[in-house]
Amino acid sequence: MNFYPIFWKDMLLIRRKPWKFLASSMIMPLLYLVTFGWGLGRGMQVAGGTYLDFVLPGLLVMSAMNNSFGPVSTSVNVSKLYTKTIEEVLVSPVGPWSIALGRALTGLVRGLFSALLLLIVGLVSGVHLSLSPLFFLVLVLTSFCFACAAVAAAMIAKSHEDMSNFNSFVIVPMSFLSGTFFTPDKLPEPFQSAVLIYPLTHANIVLRTLAAGGNPSILSLAVLALYTAFFYYLAGITVKRVS
């Protein structure tokens, strides 16, 4: 799969403006960390630890989601609807699955980078997390999952308004209802069961369990992996249809 030129082109754009990339990756996660972790959560105890210990894993997966989905969906949407630069890529020898993979890998890098920066800030602040290879693998999987979703959503959207509506009705509710700031079992039914449809809910469940040193839910891991595979398939199919 000849995805490398697509991926490397986006990496060069980031390299030209590293400080802008750094600032855009960190501003929202840091605001959430300061507001909910150091502000509202100071002095609160959750499951035998501080609220900051509890909320940081949720902020990590939310940061991975937002920074992998937002920039990729915007870039693909603009190149498709306004600049028409995606047409140059579609007529090149690069296949649709490679195009989808290259764009998704860009989102993976963005999402993982923002999550790791936030993790460093949290650890320096005294947050206690149990880190393992699987912990970082879940962050990679989450970033790639939503990067693929970004490509698919941008290719399906017929206008900038469609993309904004998707963010308003899917991404924003998912950010707040998927257990980022509280466990899903705090919600009343039917909302408690309904939020289990979100991939971010399962990313939160797995990462928070790993951060506490526990054994992750195999079911949640499987759901997250299935969502990732489905979104990549959908991204490839939508790019193929446009081409």
Short mmCIF file of the C-alpha atoms (twelve columns), coordinates in Angstrom:
data_MODEL
# 
_entry.id   MODEL 
# 
loop_
_atom_site.group_PDB 
_atom_site.id 
_atom_site.type_symbol 
_atom_site.label_atom_id 
_atom_site.label_alt_id 
_atom_site.label_comp_id 
_atom_site.label_asym_id 
_atom_site.label_seq_id 
_atom_site.Cartn_x 
_atom_site.Cartn_y 
_atom_site.Cartn_z 
_atom_site.pdbx_PDB_model_num 
ATOM 1   C CA . MET A 1   0.000   0.000  0.000   1 
ATOM 2   C CA . ASN A 2   1.553   3.239  -1.167  1 
ATOM 3   C CA . PHE A 3   0.295   5.430  1.690   1 
ATOM 4   C CA . TYR A 4   3.658   7.005  2.556   1 
ATOM 5   C CA . PRO A 5   3.491   10.066 0.203   1 
ATOM 6   C CA . ILE A 6   0.092   11.061 1.639   1 
ATOM 7   C CA . PHE A 7   1.317   10.658 5.207   1 
ATOM 8   C CA . TRP A 8   4.669   12.374 4.618   1 
ATOM 9   C CA . LYS A 9   3.068   15.377 2.918   1 
ATOM 10  C CA . ASP A 10  0.948   16.065 6.015   1 
ATOM 11  C CA . MET A 11  3.948   15.564 8.294   1 
ATOM 12  C CA . LEU A 12  5.888   18.177 6.321   1 
ATOM 13  C CA . LEU A 13  3.064   20.671 6.870   1 
ATOM 14  C CA . ILE A 14  3.293   20.039 10.620  1 
ATOM 15  C CA . ARG A 15  7.082   20.377 10.521  1 
ATOM 16  C CA . ARG A 16  6.820   23.834 8.965   1 
ATOM 17  C CA . LYS A 17  4.684   25.124 11.860  1 
ATOM 18  C CA . PRO A 18  5.647   23.026 14.904  1 
ATOM 19  C CA . TRP A 19  4.684   25.612 17.523  1 
ATOM 20  C CA . LYS A 20  1.243   26.071 16.012  1 
ATOM 21  C CA . PHE A 21  0.814   22.306 16.014  1 
ATOM 22  C CA . LEU A 22  1.986   22.090 19.631  1 
ATOM 23  C CA . ALA A 23  -0.355  24.850 20.801  1 
ATOM 24  C CA . SER A 24  -3.404  23.491 18.980  1 
ATOM 25  C CA . SER A 25  -2.730  20.021 20.399  1 
ATOM 26  C CA . MET A 26  -2.464  21.155 24.002  1 
ATOM 27  C CA . ILE A 27  -4.806  24.087 24.608  1 
ATOM 28  C CA . MET A 28  -8.118  22.231 25.093  1 
ATOM 29  C CA . PRO A 29  -6.719  19.247 27.055  1 
ATOM 30  C CA . LEU A 30  -4.871  21.608 29.391  1 
ATOM 31  C CA . LEU A 31  -8.020  23.677 29.922  1 
ATOM 32  C CA . TYR A 32  -9.948  20.543 30.877  1 
ATOM 33  C CA . LEU A 33  -7.113  19.402 33.135  1 
ATOM 34  C CA . VAL A 34  -6.941  22.748 34.935  1 
ATOM 35  C CA . THR A 35  -10.730 23.141 35.187  1 
ATOM 36  C CA . PHE A 36  -11.811 19.656 36.190  1 
ATOM 37  C CA . GLY A 37  -8.613  18.213 37.629  1 
ATOM 38  C CA . TRP A 38  -6.975  21.053 39.505  1 
ATOM 39  C CA . GLY A 39  -10.054 23.248 39.941  1 
ATOM 40  C CA . LEU A 40  -13.303 21.386 40.572  1 
ATOM 41  C CA . GLY A 41  -11.609 18.118 41.413  1 
ATOM 42  C CA . ARG A 42  -9.121  19.361 44.007  1 
ATOM 43  C CA . GLY A 43  -9.625  17.498 47.261  1 
ATOM 44  C CA . MET A 44  -12.139 15.025 45.801  1 
ATOM 45  C CA . GLN A 45  -11.583 11.308 46.306  1 
ATOM 46  C CA . VAL A 46  -12.695 8.712  43.756  1 
ATOM 47  C CA . ALA A 47  -12.210 4.961  44.213  1 
ATOM 48  C CA . GLY A 48  -9.532  5.482  46.856  1 
ATOM 49  C CA . GLY A 49  -7.516  7.986  44.814  1 
ATOM 50  C CA . THR A 50  -7.682  11.630 43.840  1 
ATOM 51  C CA . TYR A 51  -10.102 12.851 41.214  1 
ATOM 52  C CA . LEU A 52  -7.102  13.930 39.137  1 
ATOM 53  C CA . ASP A 53  -5.890  10.311 39.080  1 
ATOM 54  C CA . PHE A 54  -9.374  9.313  37.947  1 
ATOM 55  C CA . VAL A 55  -9.996  11.974 35.313  1 
ATOM 56  C CA . LEU A 56  -6.598  12.013 33.564  1 
ATOM 57  C CA . PRO A 57  -7.092  8.712  31.649  1 
ATOM 58  C CA . GLY A 58  -10.428 10.064 30.401  1 
ATOM 59  C CA . LEU A 59  -8.785  13.307 29.321  1 
ATOM 60  C CA . LEU A 60  -6.090  11.332 27.510  1 
ATOM 61  C CA . VAL A 61  -8.527  9.402  25.316  1 
ATOM 62  C CA . MET A 62  -10.657 12.507 24.764  1 
ATOM 63  C CA . SER A 63  -7.559  14.430 23.690  1 
ATOM 64  C CA . ALA A 64  -6.591  11.554 21.380  1 
ATOM 65  C CA . MET A 65  -10.084 11.610 19.872  1 
ATOM 66  C CA . ASN A 66  -10.351 15.369 19.373  1 
ATOM 67  C CA . ASN A 67  -6.863  15.872 17.974  1 
ATOM 68  C CA . SER A 68  -7.097  12.926 15.606  1 
ATOM 69  C CA . PHE A 69  -10.628 13.657 14.409  1 
ATOM 70  C CA . GLY A 70  -10.773 17.461 14.214  1 
ATOM 71  C CA . PRO A 71  -7.715  18.387 12.097  1 
ATOM 72  C CA . VAL A 72  -8.105  15.421 9.726   1 
ATOM 73  C CA . SER A 73  -11.827 15.946 9.130   1 
ATOM 74  C CA . THR A 74  -11.282 19.668 8.520   1 
ATOM 75  C CA . SER A 75  -8.349  19.098 6.168   1 
ATOM 76  C CA . VAL A 76  -10.109 16.425 4.109   1 
ATOM 77  C CA . ASN A 77  -13.367 18.375 4.036   1 
ATOM 78  C CA . VAL A 78  -11.663 21.578 2.824   1 
ATOM 79  C CA . SER A 79  -9.579  19.763 0.211   1 
ATOM 80  C CA . LYS A 80  -12.703 18.021 -1.071  1 
ATOM 81  C CA . LEU A 81  -15.159 20.942 -1.133  1 
ATOM 82  C CA . TYR A 82  -13.102 24.106 -1.572  1 
ATOM 83  C CA . THR A 83  -9.492  23.772 -2.715  1 
ATOM 84  C CA . LYS A 84  -10.242 20.586 -4.738  1 
ATOM 85  C CA . THR A 85  -6.693  19.387 -4.043  1 
ATOM 86  C CA . ILE A 86  -8.028  15.951 -3.182  1 
ATOM 87  C CA . GLU A 87  -8.814  15.494 -6.886  1 
ATOM 88  C CA . GLU A 88  -5.074  15.609 -7.619  1 
ATOM 89  C CA . VAL A 89  -4.540  12.797 -5.143  1 
ATOM 90  C CA . LEU A 90  -7.440  10.725 -6.462  1 
ATOM 91  C CA . VAL A 91  -6.079  10.720 -10.025 1 
ATOM 92  C CA . SER A 92  -2.590  9.744  -8.844  1 
ATOM 93  C CA . PRO A 93  -1.345  6.116  -8.771  1 
ATOM 94  C CA . VAL A 94  -2.092  5.993  -5.035  1 
ATOM 95  C CA . GLY A 95  -5.107  3.769  -4.347  1 
ATOM 96  C CA . PRO A 96  -8.121  4.771  -2.216  1 
ATOM 97  C CA . TRP A 97  -7.167  2.494  0.690   1 
ATOM 98  C CA . SER A 98  -3.682  3.995  0.751   1 
ATOM 99  C CA . ILE A 99  -5.149  7.510  0.697   1 
ATOM 100 C CA . ALA A 100 -7.414  6.649  3.613   1 
ATOM 101 C CA . LEU A 101 -4.536  5.053  5.538   1 
ATOM 102 C CA . GLY A 102 -2.169  7.964  4.909   1 
ATOM 103 C CA . ARG A 103 -4.707  10.501 6.149   1 
ATOM 104 C CA . ALA A 104 -5.615  8.330  9.134   1 
ATOM 105 C CA . LEU A 105 -1.968  7.916  10.138  1 
ATOM 106 C CA . THR A 106 -1.666  11.700 10.186  1 
ATOM 107 C CA . GLY A 107 -4.537  11.801 12.651  1 
ATOM 108 C CA . LEU A 108 -2.934  9.028  14.688  1 
ATOM 109 C CA . VAL A 109 0.252   11.067 15.055  1 
ATOM 110 C CA . ARG A 110 -1.702  14.171 16.064  1 
ATOM 111 C CA . GLY A 111 -3.898  12.358 18.557  1 
ATOM 112 C CA . LEU A 112 -1.106  10.336 20.127  1 
ATOM 113 C CA . PHE A 113 1.183   13.360 20.352  1 
ATOM 114 C CA . SER A 114 -1.412  15.446 22.212  1 
ATOM 115 C CA . ALA A 115 -2.241  12.561 24.568  1 
ATOM 116 C CA . LEU A 116 1.425   11.940 25.400  1 
ATOM 117 C CA . LEU A 117 2.041   15.635 26.076  1 
ATOM 118 C CA . LEU A 118 -0.933  15.714 28.411  1 
ATOM 119 C CA . LEU A 119 0.296   12.534 30.095  1 
ATOM 120 C CA . ILE A 120 3.678   14.149 30.749  1 
ATOM 121 C CA . VAL A 121 1.994   17.217 32.268  1 
ATOM 122 C CA . GLY A 122 -0.148  14.967 34.470  1 
ATOM 123 C CA . LEU A 123 2.795   12.870 35.678  1 
ATOM 124 C CA . VAL A 124 4.820   15.983 36.466  1 
ATOM 125 C CA . SER A 125 1.815   17.255 38.438  1 
ATOM 126 C CA . GLY A 126 1.923   14.167 40.645  1 
ATOM 127 C CA . VAL A 127 -0.759  11.992 39.051  1 
ATOM 128 C CA . HIS A 128 -0.299  8.308  39.829  1 
ATOM 129 C CA . LEU A 129 -0.949  6.018  36.868  1 
ATOM 130 C CA . SER A 130 0.103   2.454  36.159  1 
ATOM 131 C CA . LEU A 131 1.709   2.561  32.716  1 
ATOM 132 C CA . SER A 132 2.161   -0.506 30.522  1 
ATOM 133 C CA . PRO A 133 2.640   -1.298 26.807  1 
ATOM 134 C CA . LEU A 134 -1.096  -2.026 26.551  1 
ATOM 135 C CA . PHE A 135 -1.849  1.421  28.015  1 
ATOM 136 C CA . PHE A 136 -0.033  3.092  25.121  1 
ATOM 137 C CA . LEU A 137 -1.466  0.634  22.601  1 
ATOM 138 C CA . VAL A 138 -4.984  1.716  23.614  1 
ATOM 139 C CA . LEU A 139 -4.019  5.356  23.005  1 
ATOM 140 C CA . VAL A 140 -2.691  4.405  19.558  1 
ATOM 141 C CA . LEU A 141 -5.842  2.423  18.766  1 
ATOM 142 C CA . THR A 142 -8.101  5.270  19.946  1 
ATOM 143 C CA . SER A 143 -6.237  7.831  17.852  1 
ATOM 144 C CA . PHE A 144 -6.332  5.649  14.738  1 
ATOM 145 C CA . CYS A 145 -10.005 4.799  15.286  1 
ATOM 146 C CA . PHE A 146 -11.140 8.423  15.269  1 
ATOM 147 C CA . ALA A 147 -8.714  9.421  12.520  1 
ATOM 148 C CA . CYS A 148 -10.358 6.812  10.270  1 
ATOM 149 C CA . ALA A 149 -13.773 8.101  11.363  1 
ATOM 150 C CA . ALA A 150 -12.639 11.613 10.412  1 
ATOM 151 C CA . VAL A 151 -11.713 10.553 6.879   1 
ATOM 152 C CA . ALA A 152 -15.017 8.737  6.417   1 
ATOM 153 C CA . ALA A 153 -17.123 11.582 7.839   1 
ATOM 154 C CA . ALA A 154 -15.350 14.217 5.722   1 
ATOM 155 C CA . MET A 155 -15.763 12.188 2.545   1 
ATOM 156 C CA . ILE A 156 -19.463 11.618 3.248   1 
ATOM 157 C CA . ALA A 157 -20.201 15.245 4.200   1 
ATOM 158 C CA . LYS A 158 -21.587 17.270 1.316   1 
ATOM 159 C CA . SER A 159 -20.992 20.663 2.921   1 
ATOM 160 C CA . HIS A 160 -19.092 22.348 5.734   1 
ATOM 161 C CA . GLU A 161 -22.392 22.535 7.612   1 
ATOM 162 C CA . ASP A 162 -22.726 18.744 7.467   1 
ATOM 163 C CA . MET A 163 -19.305 18.434 9.077   1 
ATOM 164 C CA . SER A 164 -20.208 20.960 11.777  1 
ATOM 165 C CA . ASN A 165 -23.451 19.103 12.502  1 
ATOM 166 C CA . PHE A 166 -21.559 15.834 12.863  1 
ATOM 167 C CA . ASN A 167 -19.271 17.454 15.419  1 
ATOM 168 C CA . SER A 168 -22.208 18.993 17.287  1 
ATOM 169 C CA . PHE A 169 -24.386 15.881 17.395  1 
ATOM 170 C CA . VAL A 170 -21.776 13.118 17.651  1 
ATOM 171 C CA . ILE A 171 -18.302 14.244 18.752  1 
ATOM 172 C CA . VAL A 172 -19.276 16.809 21.416  1 
ATOM 173 C CA . PRO A 173 -21.881 14.586 23.168  1 
ATOM 174 C CA . MET A 174 -19.432 11.690 23.037  1 
ATOM 175 C CA . SER A 175 -16.779 13.832 24.739  1 
ATOM 176 C CA . PHE A 176 -18.973 14.493 27.762  1 
ATOM 177 C CA . LEU A 177 -21.164 11.371 28.030  1 
ATOM 178 C CA . SER A 178 -18.618 8.595  27.469  1 
ATOM 179 C CA . GLY A 179 -17.208 8.493  30.979  1 
ATOM 180 C CA . THR A 180 -14.474 11.074 30.573  1 
ATOM 181 C CA . PHE A 181 -15.396 12.946 33.750  1 
ATOM 182 C CA . PHE A 182 -17.425 10.248 35.520  1 
ATOM 183 C CA . THR A 183 -18.121 6.538  35.207  1 
ATOM 184 C CA . PRO A 184 -21.028 5.621  32.881  1 
ATOM 185 C CA . ASP A 185 -22.821 3.808  35.737  1 
ATOM 186 C CA . LYS A 186 -23.553 7.218  37.266  1 
ATOM 187 C CA . LEU A 187 -26.025 7.886  34.454  1 
ATOM 188 C CA . PRO A 188 -29.673 6.801  34.779  1 
ATOM 189 C CA . GLU A 189 -31.150 4.298  32.368  1 
ATOM 190 C CA . PRO A 190 -31.576 4.297  29.417  1 
ATOM 191 C CA . PHE A 191 -28.583 6.657  29.087  1 
ATOM 192 C CA . GLN A 192 -26.288 4.282  30.985  1 
ATOM 193 C CA . SER A 193 -26.819 1.593  28.357  1 
ATOM 194 C CA . ALA A 194 -27.033 4.019  25.424  1 
ATOM 195 C CA . VAL A 195 -23.535 5.471  25.940  1 
ATOM 196 C CA . LEU A 196 -22.053 1.990  25.519  1 
ATOM 197 C CA . ILE A 197 -22.588 2.447  21.788  1 
ATOM 198 C CA . TYR A 198 -19.825 5.095  21.773  1 
ATOM 199 C CA . PRO A 199 -16.300 3.821  21.014  1 
ATOM 200 C CA . LEU A 200 -14.928 6.474  23.375  1 
ATOM 201 C CA . THR A 201 -16.826 4.871  26.267  1 
ATOM 202 C CA . HIS A 202 -14.934 1.624  25.756  1 
ATOM 203 C CA . ALA A 203 -11.625 3.455  25.346  1 
ATOM 204 C CA . ASN A 204 -12.317 5.171  28.692  1 
ATOM 205 C CA . ILE A 205 -13.227 1.896  30.392  1 
ATOM 206 C CA . VAL A 206 -10.080 0.128  29.202  1 
ATOM 207 C CA . LEU A 207 -7.595  2.950  29.790  1 
ATOM 208 C CA . ARG A 208 -8.958  3.839  33.238  1 
ATOM 209 C CA . THR A 209 -8.745  0.185  34.316  1 
ATOM 210 C CA . LEU A 210 -5.173  -0.088 33.024  1 
ATOM 211 C CA . ALA A 211 -4.216  3.190  34.721  1 
ATOM 212 C CA . ALA A 212 -5.447  1.768  38.027  1 
ATOM 213 C CA . GLY A 213 -3.358  -1.379 37.544  1 
ATOM 214 C CA . GLY A 214 -6.319  -3.657 36.797  1 
ATOM 215 C CA . ASN A 215 -7.098  -6.127 34.050  1 
ATOM 216 C CA . PRO A 216 -8.878  -4.476 31.114  1 
ATOM 217 C CA . SER A 217 -12.251 -5.561 29.820  1 
ATOM 218 C CA . ILE A 218 -11.705 -7.900 26.864  1 
ATOM 219 C CA . LEU A 219 -15.167 -6.961 25.589  1 
ATOM 220 C CA . SER A 220 -14.371 -3.230 25.569  1 
ATOM 221 C CA . LEU A 221 -11.030 -3.888 23.872  1 
ATOM 222 C CA . ALA A 222 -12.790 -5.966 21.229  1 
ATOM 223 C CA . VAL A 223 -15.451 -3.282 20.675  1 
ATOM 224 C CA . LEU A 224 -12.787 -0.590 20.241  1 
ATOM 225 C CA . ALA A 225 -10.861 -2.785 17.785  1 
ATOM 226 C CA . LEU A 226 -14.037 -3.550 15.804  1 
ATOM 227 C CA . TYR A 227 -14.923 0.142  15.600  1 
ATOM 228 C CA . THR A 228 -11.404 0.855  14.324  1 
ATOM 229 C CA . ALA A 229 -11.665 -1.803 11.632  1 
ATOM 230 C CA . PHE A 230 -15.140 -0.614 10.621  1 
ATOM 231 C CA . PHE A 231 -14.115 3.057  10.387  1 
ATOM 232 C CA . TYR A 232 -11.053 2.190  8.300   1 
ATOM 233 C CA . TYR A 233 -13.210 0.104  5.974   1 
ATOM 234 C CA . LEU A 234 -15.728 2.958  5.728   1 
ATOM 235 C CA . ALA A 235 -12.943 5.474  5.048   1 
ATOM 236 C CA . GLY A 236 -11.527 3.345  2.239   1 
ATOM 237 C CA . ILE A 237 -14.947 2.740  0.690   1 
ATOM 238 C CA . THR A 238 -15.926 6.422  0.753   1 
ATOM 239 C CA . VAL A 239 -12.630 7.494  -0.825  1 
ATOM 240 C CA . LYS A 240 -13.057 4.806  -3.490  1 
ATOM 241 C CA . ARG A 241 -16.572 5.988  -4.305  1 
ATOM 242 C CA . VAL A 242 -15.472 9.599  -4.712  1 
ATOM 243 C CA . SER A 243 -12.581 8.571  -6.948  1 
# 
